[in-house]
């Protein structure tokens, strides 16, 4: 299973169709990933497969689907990594 996951990650980082475009680009056209996203990624997961989900929080995906689906990113504090608007909404919602 680990080999399959590693292969899928390699394939996604090698194919431009897997690169998400939810981040600003630097002068070289490379995405600029916020440090909280980099810190939240599991070991070996490239930031190129991170996307902004419909709820305003970040996730990573190992497949291309429409709408994009994937695994939510959680910070070291155990909370989801979200954009500012979604972070305020998540903070106001009690844990279930």
N, C-alpha and C positions, 0 to 999 in steps of 0.2 A: 504494500500500500504506500509506503514511504517513497519508493521508487516512482510510482505512478504520480504521486503528488509533486515530486521534484521535477518529473518530466513535464507535467502540465504547467508548472511555474516557469520552467525554461522556455517552453513553447510560447507562453503568453508574453514573456519579456522579449522574445525574438520576433514576434509578429506585431506589426503596428496596429492591427485591428484590436488588440487587447489593451493598448495603452489608452487610459482614460484621459479626458481633457477637462477635468474639473478644477485644474490648478492653473495659476498664471505661469507664463513662460518667461525664461530669462532671455538675455540677448542672443543666446545660441539656439533658442527654440526648445530648450529643455524645461520640463515642468519644475516648478519650485514647490517642494513639499514642506508644509509647516512642521516644525520640530516635534510637536505633540503627536503627529501622525507617524513619523519615523519611530518615535519611542514606543508607540503602541503596537507596532507590527510584530507578529511572532517572528522568531529567528528564522531566517531563510526566505521570508516572504518579501518580494521586491515591492517598493512603493508604486511601481507602474501599474499595478492591478487594483489600486485604491480608487474608489469613486464616492461621490456624494449621493447618498440614497435619497429617496423621495421625502423622508422624514427630516432631512437636514443633518443627519449624522453620517459619519464615514463608515465604509465597509470595504472589504476586499473580496474579489470574485475570482474563481478559477475557471469560469466559463463565460462566454459571451451570450447574454440573453437580453431580451427587451420585454418588459423593463428590466434593468440591471438588478440582479439579486446577488447576495453574498453573505459573508460573515461580518457581523458588526465589530468595529474596533473599540476596545476598552482600554482606557488609560491605566496607569499604575494604581490610581485611586479606586479602580473598579467601576468607574462611570464611563458611559459611552463618549467617544470623541465626536463632537458635533461642531457645526459652524455657530457663530454667535447667536443668531436668532433661535436656532434649535436648542442650543445650550440653555438659554433662558427658559424655554418651554419645558425641557427635561428637568431643570432645577425646580420648577414650580409643580411638577407632577410627582406625587408620592410613589415610592417603590412599591411594586406589587409583589 
